Amino acid sequence: MPVAKASWLSSLQYPSAILGAIGLMAVGLALNLLLPGLLSVLLLSAGGVTMLWLANAEFQHYRSISQAYQLAMQAAHDGFWDWDPVSKKLRVGTRLLQILGYREDFLADTHAWLRLVHPDDVAFYNREVARHIKGETDHFYCEYRVLASDGQYRWIASRGLAVRDRNGTAYQMVGSVTDITERRQHQEELEFLARHDSLTGLPNRLLFAEQLQAAIDEASRQQQTLAVLFIDLDRFKNVNDSLGHRAGDRMLQTVSILLRNLLPAGSQLYRQGGDEFIIILRQSDGATALAVAQKLKDALGEPLVDDDTTFLSTASIGISLFPKDARDGETLLRHADAAMYAAKGLGGNAIRFHTPQMDERLSLRISLETRLRKALQDDCFELHYQPKLSLADGRLVGAEALLRWRDGDTTIPPDQFIPVAEECGLIVPLGDWVIDRAARQIAEWRQLYGEIPPIAINLSPRQFWRPSVSQRILDTLAANKLPTSAMDVEVTESVVLDPGGDGVDQLARLRAAGIGIALDDFGTGYSSLSYLQRLPVGSLKIDRAFITGLIDDEQQRNSEPLVRAIIAMAHSLSLEVVAEGVETQAQWDILAALGCDVVQGYLVSRPLPHAQFAERFLSQIAPAQG
């Protein structure tokens, strides 16, 4: 392991000359003892004069180094420190004191410094210092909180290196600190964002899955029961259609507050998405769960008042029990979902427990899979294209290819058939169809309009289960005589989390070949810095839920701090930021003020068939070539 070692000679400017002078004096002394005379006196005098000259030179050298060190400590953006692990004496630079807001250096030793370290971080800090002093780490690095002069704790990143003697014992440790408070605040906001719904502030389905498993494990150990309640608001679509999406959002916020206030102790409320909520009732049998569900249903059946608006709705509630209905979280949730649909099938405003007969919903899914397979054979799919515009100048900078399925006279939404395709394995041939069709369309447009901005396709995590998806894309581009810059790829964070594939490696291969990679739906998954750093992405797409929440009917900017944090974090990592779901000029203006790079949404255009997209957006790029 590399360590800094030093001896008394290594710090001198003229070590050879000093050794020579010492040797000269030693010979002079020996001659003076054995054969006194002029020669021995000359040798001693020459050695002494040389030593005096060298001492002065070394002193001047030391003083210049010391002055340079002091200047470096004063001028650097980081704060420097110098610590003696034996005497515990500490010396810090002016910049370090400035970071913490102190005017005078009162940090005489380790004890004074530790009094500033946050109590929760002291043990961790001491452990990391000890590990480096003992030689267990190549360098010292620790992120922790320190008390500033204003009484607030600031996050700092401290790094350093021990200087050791020939025996490996540390006798000095030097390093620097960097103020990382803003970065840590952004990280904490993103971590909260990953596990909570931005509209209601409730834990989301990701946190639900984690906490449900923990609740099941505890119930198994204690031999207890628990219940999962799945709540869906009846006819919520009517609220959105008649009053608008923002009114619907206010209704969901009102419902979340109502439900939270009615829950018994030890239970937890989650927002599944849309108008669906989930509740975990610990230590609850069927009778207890029914009583809670009845109380909630009755409350939701009353008029809900929000400022000047009164909402009328009812709720359908499904219940599944552990361990009666299932012993794992996924099945327990699925059974509660099936029970909720059974309640809704009764006309809504009802409560149903799960029964085996409710699994008929599975047969409907099988039917959808059968039709999906036939649609793939009969080429019943098409791609629509939604433009992306630069916020700076309004230029077309790209487009996203979105899959559409027409089943007779009915258009089936992607959020219905894509999950089925992923579960039954059809997502691979369906994904290949998208790759081929998009590449052919790009080639056709480039012949007509010359070079056009890149067209992005979406890749499912399941497509990375086979090792050839990256090669499939590269081969398709080559077959259509297209440069790699002609196509972008959009993925979600689940590519990193999926244990069945090597998505990160394949994305890195595509990025190295020149294909742009975008991280889609940012803010709805883990949204962790570690994943951003692992993924070879060039742009980040903020999920439409946060864009919708940028401004409400009262001109209140609800999600602006979160969007601001995401944009700042992305730009600090040199990532382009794309805002999805931009529908109003007010959202455009806020995003422009926040420094967002690209927008996509209905304000610009809904997804268009290829001919309409080309006529509206590509025909303006260059005159069509005959």
C-alpha positions in Angstrom: 0.0 0.0 0.0 1.5 3.4 -1.0 2.2 5.6 2.0 4.2 8.9 2.5 7.5 8.2 4.2 10.2 10.6 5.2 13.7 10.7 6.8 15.7 13.7 7.9 17.7 13.6 4.6 14.6 13.5 2.4 13.5 17.0 3.5 16.9 18.7 2.8 17.8 20.6 -0.4 21.5 19.6 -0.5 21.7 16.2 1.3 24.8 15.1 -0.7 26.7 18.3 0.2 25.8 18.0 3.9 27.1 14.4 3.9 30.3 15.6 2.2 30.8 18.4 4.7 30.3 15.9 7.6 32.8 13.6 6.0 35.3 16.4 5.6 35.1 17.3 9.3 35.3 13.7 10.3 38.6 13.3 8.4 39.9 16.6 9.9 39.2 15.3 13.4 40.8 12.0 12.7 44.0 13.7 11.3 44.0 16.1 14.3 44.1 13.2 16.7 46.6 11.1 14.8 48.7 13.8 13.1 48.0 17.3 14.3 49.0 20.1 11.9 47.9 22.6 9.3 46.2 20.1 7.1 43.8 18.9 9.9 43.0 22.5 10.8 42.3 23.4 7.2 40.0 20.4 6.8 38.1 21.2 10.0 37.8 24.9 8.9 36.6 24.0 5.4 34.0 21.5 6.8 32.8 24.1 9.4 32.4 26.9 6.8 30.6 24.5 4.4 28.2 23.5 7.2 27.4 27.1 8.1 26.7 27.9 4.4 24.6 24.8 4.0 22.7 25.6 7.2 21.8 29.1 5.9 20.8 27.7 2.5 18.6 25.1 4.1 17.0 27.7 6.4 16.2 29.9 3.4 14.8 26.9 1.6 12.6 25.9 4.5 11.3 29.5 4.9 10.3 29.7 1.2 8.5 26.4 1.5 6.7 27.5 4.6 5.7 30.8 3.0 4.4 29.0 -0.1 2.5 26.6 2.1 0.9 29.5 4.0 0.0 31.2 0.7 -1.5 28.0 -0.7 -3.6 27.6 2.5 -4.9 31.1 2.2 -5.6 31.1 -1.6 -7.1 27.6 -2.1 -10.8 27.2 -2.4 -10.5 24.2 -0.1 -9.5 24.5 3.5 -6.2 22.9 4.5 -5.2 21.3 7.8 -2.1 19.8 9.3 -2.3 17.4 12.3 0.2 15.7 14.6 -1.3 12.4 15.6 1.2 12.1 18.5 0.8 15.5 20.2 -2.8 15.9 18.8 -1.9 19.5 17.8 -3.9 20.8 14.9 -3.1 23.7 12.4 -5.8 24.9 10.0 -5.8 27.3 7.1 -7.7 30.5 6.9 -10.0 29.1 4.2 -11.2 26.3 6.5 -12.2 28.8 9.1 -14.0 30.9 6.5 -16.0 27.8 5.3 -17.3 27.5 8.9 -17.7 31.2 9.4 -15.1 31.6 12.2 -12.7 34.6 12.3 -10.1 33.3 14.7 -8.3 30.0 14.9 -9.3 28.4 18.2 -8.7 24.9 17.0 -5.6 24.0 19.0 -5.9 20.3 19.0 -8.1 17.3 18.1 -10.4 17.8 21.1 -11.3 21.3 20.0 -12.1 20.0 16.5 -14.2 17.0 17.8 -16.3 19.5 19.8 -17.5 20.9 16.4 -18.2 17.5 14.8 -21.9 16.4 14.9 -22.5 13.9 17.7 -23.9 11.4 15.3 -20.8 11.6 13.1 -18.0 11.5 15.8 -17.7 7.8 15.9 -17.6 7.4 12.1 -15.0 10.2 11.8 -12.8 8.7 14.5 -13.0 5.3 12.9 -11.9 6.6 9.5 -9.0 8.5 10.9 -7.9 5.5 12.9 -8.1 3.2 9.9 -5.8 5.5 7.9 -3.3 6.0 10.8 -3.1 2.3 11.2 -2.4 1.9 7.4 -5.6 0.2 6.6 -6.5 2.7 3.8 -4.4 4.3 1.1 -5.8 7.8 2.0 -8.2 9.3 4.5 -11.6 10.4 3.2 -14.7 11.2 5.3 -17.9 13.1 4.8 -19.4 14.5 8.0 -21.1 17.5 9.6 -19.4 20.3 11.5 -20.8 23.1 13.5 -20.5 26.5 11.9 -20.4 29.9 13.6 -24.1 30.5 12.8 -25.1 27.4 14.9 -25.9 25.3 11.8 -24.1 22.2 10.8 -22.4 22.1 7.4 -21.4 19.0 5.5 -17.7 18.8 4.6 -15.6 16.3 2.7 -12.3 15.8 4.4 -9.4 14.1 2.7 -5.8 13.6 3.8 -2.6 11.6 3.8 -0.4 10.4 6.6 3.4 11.0 6.5 5.2 8.0 8.0 8.7 7.1 9.1 10.6 4.2 7.9 8.8 1.9 10.3 5.4 3.0 8.9 4.4 5.0 11.9 2.5 8.1 11.1 3.9 11.3 12.7 2.1 13.8 10.5 -1.2 14.0 8.6 -2.1 16.7 6.1 -5.1 17.3 4.0 -8.0 19.5 3.0 -11.8 20.0 3.5 -14.4 20.9 0.9 -17.8 22.4 1.7 -20.3 19.9 0.2 -23.4 21.2 2.1 -25.3 22.1 -1.1 -24.5 18.7 -2.8 -25.7 16.8 0.3 -28.9 18.8 0.5 -29.6 18.0 -3.2 -28.9 14.3 -2.6 -31.2 14.2 0.5 -33.9 15.9 -1.6 -33.5 13.3 -4.4 -33.5 10.4 -2.0 -36.7 11.7 -0.4 -38.1 12.2 -3.9 -37.3 8.6 -4.9 -39.5 7.2 -2.2 -42.3 9.7 -1.9 -45.0 11.0 -4.2 -44.4 14.6 -5.2 -48.1 15.5 -5.3 -49.3 14.2 -1.9 -46.0 13.7 0.0 -47.0 10.2 0.7 -44.6 7.2 0.5 -44.7 5.8 -3.0 -45.0 2.2 -4.3 -41.2 1.8 -4.0 -41.2 2.5 -0.3 -44.4 0.4 0.0 -42.7 -2.6 -1.4 -39.8 -2.3 1.0 -42.0 -1.7 4.1 -44.5 -4.4 3.2 -41.7 -7.0 3.1 -40.5 -5.7 6.5 -44.0 -5.9 7.9 -44.4 -9.5 6.6 -41.1 -10.5 8.1 -42.1 -9.1 11.5 -45.6 -10.6 11.3 -44.0 -14.0 10.5 -41.6 -13.8 13.5 -44.4 -12.7 15.9 -46.9 -15.1 14.3 -49.3 -12.2 13.7 -51.6 -11.2 10.8 -51.7 -8.1 8.7 -53.9 -6.7 6.0 -53.3 -4.8 2.8 -56.1 -2.4 1.7 -56.2 -1.2 -2.0 -58.3 1.9 -2.5 -59.4 3.3 -5.8 -61.5 6.5 -6.2 -64.6 5.8 -8.2 -65.2 7.9 -11.3 -62.1 10.0 -10.6 -61.7 10.4 -14.4 -64.9 12.5 -14.4 -63.2 15.0 -12.1 -60.3 15.4 -14.4 -62.5 15.7 -17.5 -65.0 18.2 -16.0 -62.8 20.3 -13.7 -59.3 19.7 -15.1 -56.2 17.9 -14.0 -55.2 20.5 -11.5 -58.5 20.2 -9.7 -58.0 16.4 -9.8 -54.6 16.9 -8.2 -56.2 19.0 -5.4 -58.7 16.3 -4.8 -56.0 13.7 -4.5 -54.2 15.9 -2.0 -57.4 16.4 0.0 -58.1 12.6 0.0 -54.6 11.8 1.1 -54.9 14.2 4.1 -58.3 12.7 5.0 -57.1 9.1 4.8 -54.0 9.8 6.8 -56.0 11.4 9.6 -58.4 8.4 9.8 -55.8 5.7 10.0 -55.2 3.8 13.2 -51.9 3.8 15.0 -49.3 1.5 13.5 -50.7 1.7 9.9 -49.1 3.4 6.9 -50.7 5.0 3.8 -49.1 5.0 0.4 -50.0 6.4 -3.0 -49.8 3.7 -5.6 -50.3 6.1 -8.5 -53.2 7.8 -10.2 -56.2 7.7 -8.0 -55.0 4.5 -6.1 -53.9 4.3 -2.5 -52.6 1.4 -0.4 -52.7 0.9 3.3 -50.7 -1.6 5.4 -52.6 -2.5 8.6 -50.2 -4.3 11.1 -51.6 -6.8 13.6 -54.9 -6.8 11.8 -57.3 -9.6 11.1 -60.3 -9.6 8.8 -62.7 -8.0 11.2 -60.3 -5.2 12.1 -59.5 -4.6 8.4 -63.2 -4.5 7.5 -63.9 -1.9 10.2 -61.1 0.3 9.0 -62.1 0.0 5.4 -65.8 0.8 6.3 -64.7 3.9 8.2 -62.6 5.1 5.2 -65.3 4.3 2.6 -67.9 6.3 4.6 -65.6 9.3 4.9 -64.8 9.2 1.2 -68.5 9.1 0.4 -69.0 12.5 2.0 -68.4 15.7 0.0 -64.8 16.7 0.0 -64.2 20.5 0.3 -61.0 22.2 -0.9 -61.2 26.0 -0.7 -64.1 26.9 -3.0 -64.4 23.5 -4.7 -66.5 20.6 -3.5 -65.6 17.1 -4.8 -68.0 14.2 -4.8 -66.7 10.7 -5.0 -66.8 7.3 -3.5 -64.2 4.5 -3.2 -63.8 0.9 -4.0 -61.6 -1.0 -1.5 -60.0 -4.4 -1.8 -58.6 -6.3 1.1 -56.1 -9.2 1.2 -54.8 -10.8 4.4 -51.5 -12.3 5.5 -51.0 -15.2 5.7 -54.5 -16.3 4.7 -54.4 -15.0 1.1 -50.6 -14.9 0.4 -47.3 -15.1 2.2 -45.3 -12.7 0.0 -45.8 -9.0 -0.7 -46.2 -9.2 -4.5 -49.0 -11.7 -4.3 -50.6 -9.9 -1.4 -50.8 -6.7 -3.3 -52.0 -8.4 -6.4 -54.8 -10.1 -4.5 -55.8 -6.8 -2.9 -55.8 -5.2 -6.3 -58.0 -8.0 -7.7 -60.4 -7.5 -4.7 -60.6 -3.8 -5.4 -61.6 -4.5 -9.0 -64.3 -6.9 -7.8 -65.6 -4.1 -5.6 -65.6 -1.7 -8.5 -67.4 -4.3 -10.6 -70.3 -4.1 -8.1 -70.7 -0.4 -9.1 -68.2 1.1 -6.8 -68.5 2.4 -3.2 -68.0 -1.2 -2.0 -65.5 -3.3 0.0 -64.4 -6.8 -1.0 -62.1 -9.4 0.4 -59.9 -11.4 -2.0 -61.3 -14.8 -3.1 -59.7 -17.3 -5.5 -62.5 -16.5 -8.0 -61.2 -13.0 -8.4 -58.2 -14.4 -10.3 -60.4 -14.3 -13.4 -58.6 -11.0 -14.1 -55.6 -13.1 -15.0 -57.6 -14.6 -17.8 -58.2 -11.1 -19.2 -54.5 -10.6 -19.2 -54.0 -13.8 -21.0 -56.5 -12.7 -23.6 -54.6 -9.5 -24.1 -51.3 -11.4 -24.5 -53.0 -13.6 -27.3 -54.1 -10.5 -29.1 -50.7 -8.9 -28.7 -49.0 -11.8 -30.3 -51.4 -11.7 -33.3 -51.0 -7.9 -33.6 -47.2 -8.4 -33.8 -47.7 -11.0 -36.6 -50.1 -8.7 -38.5 -48.0 -5.6 -38.1 -50.7 -3.6 -36.3 -48.3 -1.2 -34.6 -47.0 2.2 -35.7 -44.7 4.8 -34.3 -45.7 8.3 -33.5 -43.1 11.0 -32.9 -43.0 13.8 -30.3 -40.6 16.7 -30.9 -38.1 18.0 -28.4 -37.2 21.7 -28.5 -34.3 23.7 -27.2 -35.5 26.1 -24.4 -32.7 28.5 -25.5 -33.9 29.2 -29.0 -36.8 26.9 -29.8 -34.9 24.7 -32.3 -35.9 21.1 -32.9 -33.1 19.1 -31.2 -34.7 15.6 -31.4 -37.8 13.5 -31.1 -39.0 10.5 -29.2 -40.5 7.5 -31.1 -43.6 6.3 -29.2 -45.3 2.9 -29.9 -49.0 2.8 -30.7 -51.3 -0.3 -31.1 -54.5 -0.2 -33.0 -56.7 -3.2 -32.1 -59.4 -2.9 -34.7 -61.2 0.4 -34.0 -59.6 0.6 -30.5 -56.3 2.1 -29.6 -54.8 0.3 -26.6 -52.7 2.5 -24.4 -49.0 1.5 -24.0 -49.3 1.4 -20.2 -51.7 -1.6 -20.7 -49.9 -3.7 -23.3 -46.2 -2.9 -22.5 -46.3 -4.6 -19.0 -48.0 -7.6 -20.6 -45.3 -7.7 -23.3 -42.6 -7.6 -20.7 -44.1 -10.4 -18.6 -44.7 -12.8 -21.5 -41.4 -12.1 -23.3 -42.9 -10.3 -26.3 -41.1 -7.1 -25.4 -38.0 -8.5 -27.3 -39.6 -9.0 -30.7 -41.7 -5.8 -30.1 -38.5 -3.9 -29.3 -36.8 -5.3 -32.4 -39.8 -4.0 -34.5 -39.3 -0.6 -33.0 -35.6 -0.5 -33.7 -36.1 -1.6 -37.3 -39.1 0.7 -38.0 -37.4 3.7 -36.4 -34.2 3.2 -38.3 -36.0 2.9 -41.7 -37.9 6.0 -40.9 -34.8 8.0 -40.0 -33.1 6.8 -43.2 -36.1 7.9 -45.3 -36.2 11.3 -43.6 -32.5 11.9 -44.0 -32.8 11.2 -47.8 -35.6 13.8 -48.0 -34.4 16.5 -45.6 -30.7 15.8 -45.1 -29.3 15.5 -41.6 -32.0 15.7 -38.9 -31.8 15.7 -35.1 -31.6 12.3 -33.5 -34.7 10.2 -33.0 -34.9 8.4 -29.6 -36.3 5.0 -29.0 -37.2 3.5 -25.6 -35.6 0.2 -24.4 -37.2 -2.0 -21.7 -34.9 -3.6 -19.0 -36.1 -7.0 -20.3 -34.4 -6.2 -23.7 -31.1 -6.2 -21.9 -31.6 -9.8 -20.7 -30.1 -10.9 -24.0 -26.6 -9.9 -24.7 -27.3 -8.7 -28.3 -29.5 -5.7 -28.0 -26.7 -3.2 -28.3 -25.3 -5.1 -31.3 -28.8 -5.3 -32.7 -29.1 -1.5 -32.7 -25.6 -1.0 -34.2 -26.2 -3.6 -36.9 -29.6 -2.0 -37.8 -28.1 1.5 -38.1 -25.3 0.1 -40.3 -27.8 -1.8 -42.5 -29.7 1.5 -43.1 -26.4 3.4 -43.7 -27.0 5.6 -40.7 -24.4 7.2 -38.4 -24.7 6.3 -34.8 -25.5 9.9 -34.0 -28.9 9.5 -35.8 -30.5 7.6 -33.0 -30.7 8.0 -29.2 -31.8 5.5 -26.6 -33.9 6.2 -23.5 -33.9 3.9 -20.5 -35.1 4.0 -16.9 -33.1 3.4 -13.7 -34.5 -0.1 -13.6 -31.8 -1.1 -16.1 -29.3 -0.8 -13.2 -31.5 -2.5 -10.7 -32.5 -5.4 -13.0 -30.4 -8.4 -11.9 -31.2 -10.4 -15.1 -29.3 -8.3 -17.6 -26.0 -6.5 -18.2 -27.7 -3.2 -19.2 -24.9 -0.9 -17.9 -22.3 -2.6 -20.0 -24.4 -2.6 -23.1 -25.3 1.1 -22.7 -21.7 1.9 -22.3 -21.0 0.1 -25.6 -23.7 2.2 -27.3 -22.4 5.4 -25.8 -18.9 4.6 -26.9 -20.2 4.0 -30.4 -21.7 7.5 -30.5 -25.4 6.8 -29.5 -26.9 9.3 -27.1 -28.3 7.8 -23.8 -31.0 9.4 -21.8 -32.3 8.5 -18.4 -36.1 8.5 -18.6 -38.7 9.2 -15.8 -36.1 10.6 -13.4 -37.6 11.1 -10.0 -39.9 8.0 -10.0 -37.3 5.4 -9.1 -34.3 5.4 -6.9 -32.9 8.6 -8.3 -29.6 8.0 -6.6 -26.3 9.6 -7.4 -24.7 6.2 -7.4 -26.9 5.1 -10.3 -26.4 8.4 -12.2 -22.6 7.8 -11.9 -22.9 4.2 -13.0 -25.1 4.8 -16.1 -23.3 6.2 -19.1 -26.0 8.7 -19.8 -25.7 12.1 -21.4 -29.1 13.5 -20.6 -31.7 13.2 -17.9 -35.5 13.5 -18.4 -37.5 14.9 -15.5 -40.8 12.9 -15.1 -43.9 14.8 -16.1 -45.4 14.5 -12.6 -42.9 17.1 -11.4 -43.5 19.4 -14.4 -47.2 19.3 -13.7 -46.6 20.3 -10.2 -44.5 23.3 -11.1 -47.4 25.7 -10.8 -51.0 25.3 -9.7 -54.2 27.3 -10.2 -53.2 29.7 -7.4 -49.8 30.2 -9.1 -48.1 28.4 -6.2 -44.9 26.7 -7.3 -45.2 23.3 -5.5 -42.5 21.2 -7.1 -40.2 24.0 -8.2 -37.6 23.3 -5.4 -37.4 19.6 -6.4 -37.1 20.5 -10.1 -34.4 23.1 -9.3 -32.5 20.5 -7.3 -32.7 17.9 -10.2 -31.5 20.5 -12.7 -28.6 21.6 -10.5 -27.6 18.0 -9.8 -27.7 17.1 -13.5 -25.7 20.1 -14.6 -23.1 19.4 -11.9 -22.7 16.0 -13.6 -22.6 17.6 -17.1 -25.9 16.1 -18.1 -28.4 17.7 -20.4 -31.9 18.1 -18.8 -35.1 17.4 -20.6 -38.5 18.3 -19.1 -41.3 15.9 -20.1 -45.0 16.7 -20.1 -44.7 20.5 -20.6 -48.3 21.7 -21.3 -48.4 25.4 -20.4 -46.5 28.5 -21.2 -46.1 29.1 -17.5 -44.3 25.8 -17.1 -42.0 26.7 -20.1 -41.2 30.0 -18.5 -40.3 28.5 -15.1 -38.2 25.8 -16.7 -36.3 28.4 -18.7 -35.6 30.4 -15.6 -34.4 27.3 -13.8 -31.9 26.6 -16.6 -33.6 23.5 -18.1 -32.1 22.6 -21.6 -34.9 20.9 -23.6 -38.7 20.6 -23.3 -41.1 17.9 -24.6 -44.9 17.9 -24.3 -48.3 18.9 -25.6 -47.4 22.6 -25.5 -45.1 21.9 -28.4 -47.0 19.0 -30.0 -48.7 15.7 -29.1 -47.0 12.6 -30.6 -47.7 12.7 -34.4 -47.8 10.0 -37.1 -44.6 10.1 -39.3 -46.1 12.1 -42.2 -47.6 14.8 -39.9 -44.4 15.0 -37.9 -42.3 15.5 -41.0 -44.6 18.1 -42.5 -44.7 20.1 -39.3 -41.2 19.9 -38.1 -38.7 18.4 -40.6 -39.8 20.2 -43.7 -38.5 23.4 -42.1 -35.0 22.0 -41.7 -34.1 22.0 -45.4 -35.8 21.9 -48.8 -36.9 18.4 -49.7 -34.6 16.8 -52.2 -36.3 15.5 -55.3 
